[in-house]
Amino acid sequence: MASRAPKYDLERFGVLFKGSPRHADVLVVTGPVSRQARSRLLRIYSQMPEPKYVLAVGSCAISGAPFQGSYSHHGGVRNVLPVDVYVGGCPPKPEAIIDGILKIKEKIKGGRG
């Protein structure tokens, strides 16, 4: 939430938060993928228009962190969806999240490659 505050101001980079996946370019995943959440996450991802990008924010989203190897979790989001950019940390700093968003912005400008 701090990255949305006036101190960091994501809107200066052209970031607008949308309530519907049908209007989104980037899916930000901030936690581990549980068995219950997997189907919902896949449905949201399928509703996004092409090109679509996934940003994994935090240790839980990247590897599953304390839930890694648990019977009720798939671990990190990379086990369910293709991830374009990883932002490490537990919790990640707002500057790191902004850096990840800027990396995705560069991918969007230069194509998916």
Backbone torsions as a table, in degrees:
resi	resn	phi	psi	omega
1	MET	NA	-29.4	-178.9
2	ALA	-63.4	-30.8	-179.3
3	SER	-69.4	-16.3	176.5
4	ARG	-91.0	-10.0	-177.1
5	ALA	-71.4	161.3	-178.8
6	PRO	-57.9	-25.8	-179.4
7	LYS	-62.5	-37.7	-178.6
8	TYR	-103.2	-32.6	171.7
9	ASP	47.7	78.2	179.2
10	LEU	-65.6	-22.8	-178.6
11	GLU	-65.4	-22.4	177.6
12	ARG	-67.1	-18.0	177.2
13	PHE	-96.8	3.5	179.9
14	GLY	87.5	17.3	-179.4
15	VAL	-88.0	121.5	175.8
16	LEU	-123.0	132.7	-179.5
17	PHE	-88.5	130.8	-178.3
18	LYS	-117.6	146.4	-178.9
19	GLY	-87.1	-8.7	-177.8
20	SER	-122.1	135.6	177.4
21	PRO	-65.4	-19.7	179.7
22	ARG	-70.2	-14.0	-179.5
23	HIS	-114.3	10.6	-173.8
24	ALA	-107.8	148.6	174.2
25	ASP	-104.0	-28.6	-174.3
26	VAL	-124.6	131.3	174.3
27	LEU	-103.1	120.8	179.8
28	VAL	-101.5	117.6	179.2
29	VAL	-106.5	125.2	-173.7
30	THR	-115.9	5.8	-179.2
31	GLY	-148.2	176.3	178.9
32	PRO	-70.0	159.6	-178.8
33	VAL	-98.0	110.4	177.8
34	SER	-84.5	167.9	178.6
35	ARG	-62.6	-35.7	178.4
36	GLN	-69.4	-39.7	-175.0
37	ALA	-79.3	-18.5	-175.3
38	ARG	-57.0	-49.6	-177.9
39	SER	-65.4	-37.2	178.2
40	ARG	-67.0	-40.9	179.4
41	LEU	-63.7	-42.6	178.0
42	LEU	-65.1	-37.8	178.5
43	ARG	-65.6	-44.0	178.5
44	ILE	-62.4	-43.6	-179.9
45	TYR	-62.6	-39.8	-179.3
46	SER	-70.0	-24.3	179.6
47	GLN	-79.2	-16.1	-179.4
48	MET	-74.1	141.9	177.5
49	PRO	-75.6	156.1	175.9
50	GLU	-78.0	149.1	-13.0
51	PRO	-74.0	145.9	-179.9
52	LYS	-125.7	147.2	-175.4
53	TYR	-130.3	149.6	179.8
54	VAL	-121.5	130.9	178.2
55	LEU	-115.6	116.7	177.5
56	ALA	-94.9	116.9	-175.1
57	VAL	-112.8	117.8	175.9
58	GLY	97.7	161.6	-177.8
59	SER	-63.3	-36.8	179.9
60	CYS	-63.9	-41.4	-179.7
61	ALA	-72.0	-32.3	-177.2
62	ILE	-75.6	-49.5	-173.0
63	SER	-124.7	-10.5	-174.4
64	GLY	95.9	-13.3	178.2
65	ALA	40.5	-117.9	-174.3
66	PRO	-68.5	-14.3	-179.1
67	PHE	-93.7	0.2	-177.7
68	GLN	-60.5	127.2	-179.7
69	GLY	86.0	-0.5	179.7
70	SER	-72.5	148.4	179.2
71	TYR	-66.1	-23.9	-174.0
72	SER	-99.6	4.9	-177.8
73	HIS	-131.3	149.4	176.2
74	HIS	-90.5	0.0	-176.8
75	GLY	87.4	-139.7	-178.6
76	GLY	-74.1	166.5	-177.6
77	VAL	-66.6	-22.7	-179.4
78	ARG	-64.3	-18.4	176.7
79	ASN	-78.7	-9.9	-177.0
80	VAL	-120.0	-41.3	-176.6
81	LEU	-129.5	156.0	173.4
82	PRO	-74.2	125.9	-178.0
83	VAL	-101.3	133.5	-179.6
84	ASP	-91.9	-40.5	-177.7
85	VAL	-139.9	138.0	176.8
86	TYR	-109.8	137.4	174.5
87	VAL	-121.3	110.2	-176.7
88	GLY	-81.9	165.7	176.3
89	GLY	125.4	156.1	178.5
90	CYS	-144.2	91.8	-9.3
91	PRO	-79.4	155.5	178.4
92	PRO	-70.9	147.8	178.4
93	LYS	-74.7	151.9	178.3
94	PRO	-56.9	-35.0	178.6
95	GLU	-63.4	-37.1	178.9
96	ALA	-68.5	-38.6	178.4
97	ILE	-64.9	-43.3	178.2
98	ILE	-62.2	-40.9	177.7
99	ASP	-61.6	-41.6	177.3
100	GLY	-63.1	-40.6	178.3
101	ILE	-64.7	-39.9	178.6
102	LEU	-67.0	-33.2	175.7
103	LYS	-65.7	-40.0	176.7
104	ILE	-67.0	-38.0	178.1
105	LYS	-60.7	-39.9	176.4
106	GLU	-65.2	-39.0	176.7
107	LYS	-62.7	-39.7	179.8
108	ILE	-64.8	-42.9	179.5
109	LYS	-64.9	-40.1	-174.2
110	GLY	-94.7	3.7	-176.6
111	GLY	92.6	175.6	-174.0
112	ARG	-72.5	-27.0	-175.2
113	GLY	-57.1	NA	NA
